[in-house]
Amino acid sequence: MTYAPYHILGEGRPSRWLVTCDHAANTVPDFIAGGSLGLPESEMARHIAYDPGAAGVTAALAERLDGPAILSNFSRLVIDPNRGEDDPTLLMKLYDGTIIPGNRHAGAAELEARLDACYRPYHAALGQLVAARADRVYLSIHSFTPQLKGRPPRPWQIGVLYAGDERLSAPLIARLQREADLCVGINEPYGGHLPGDAVDRHAIANGLPNVLIELRNDVIATPAQQRAWAERLAPILKDVLAETGL
């Protein structure tokens, strides 16, 4: 089977929503270091390699929002599609205490090869989905680990990230904060977006309403949990968008 660096779900769905998952998979294509970055399966199953649970939430949310979804099909350790091409963390050699053997000696030629094989096709397809209609609403789904090595536990079940454009994020945060059982991170566990990241490149640059949702990966560990979060978030997202009049 020919390798595909991304998957698109529901391309013909009619709603404005576009759901993206930049870190959907921990796949290492066969043409990169023989299909292995030299890490054991236990490491490739961690957040350093992808966003556990995010793909399932993305697929379920897109279905409930009746919009398309795009999911990457390569590990963030192969190359990170949520970084600009000039970002020094585009190809990580050390992440959360783990050395990435297959990246240790990767130089400019290897970086360019991975850009051409994985990163650029993903962004080209994402750009086409964005351009398919002028009134797109851009929703990016990620997950985060409950605790980084040597750091305090993260209390938030959900985080809402934004940079500059708060048209959708601010009312969404306000709505989520009314949920008694949720601890909501505001630009947590990370601060906003990075220049050149996927939201910046495809949503902010095009003036599209956008929001990035981070879910703690222990609350979306199973397919049932992923569906439950999608079922919970979809009506909230629809209501918030309607209330904004965007």
C-alpha positions, 0 to 999 in steps of 0.5 A: 500500500502506498504511504499517505502522509495524511487522511481526510475524513468527510471531505464532502460534509457541508458545514463550515467547521474544519477539524484538524489533528496535527499530531494524530499518529505515531507512524514512522514511514518505511523510507525514514530510517527503515521505519524506526527512529530507534525508540522502543514501542513504549516511547513511541506510545508516549506524547513525545511521538504523537497526541494520544487520543486526539485522532479519535476525538477529531474524527468523532467531533468532525462527524458531529459538527458535520464538517471535514477533518484532516489527520496527519499520518506521521509522528511528530518525531519524524517532523512536526507539522505544527511548527514553521519550516524555520522553527528549530524544534521542527525535527526534535533530537531530544524531547521530554528527557528522551534522546531520539536516536534516528534524529541524532545525525539528521542534517539539512538534507534529511530535514528537506527530505522529510519536509517533501515527503510528509510535512508539505503534502499535509499542509498542501491538503490542509490549505485546500480544505481551508480554501474550499469555502470562504467562511471556514471555522478552524478547530485544531485538536491536540492532547497533552500529557498529565505531567512532564518529567520533573514538572508538577501535575497538570490540573486542567482536563481541557485547555483553550489556546489562542493567539491574537484572535479571541473571537471564538476562544473567549466565548468558548472559555467562558462557556466551558468555565460554567461546567462545574466539573471542568478545570479549564486552562486558558492558554494552558498547558502551552501559551498561545500559538507559535509563529508559523504553526498550523493555526497561524499559517492556515487560520490566522493568516486567512482571517478565519475564526479559530480555536485550538483545544487541548485535552489531557490524554488520560481523559481521552484514553479510550474510544468511549472517552473520545466519543464522550468528549466529542458528544459533549463539546460539539453542541457547545462549539455550535452554540458558541459559534452561533452566539458570536454571529461570526 
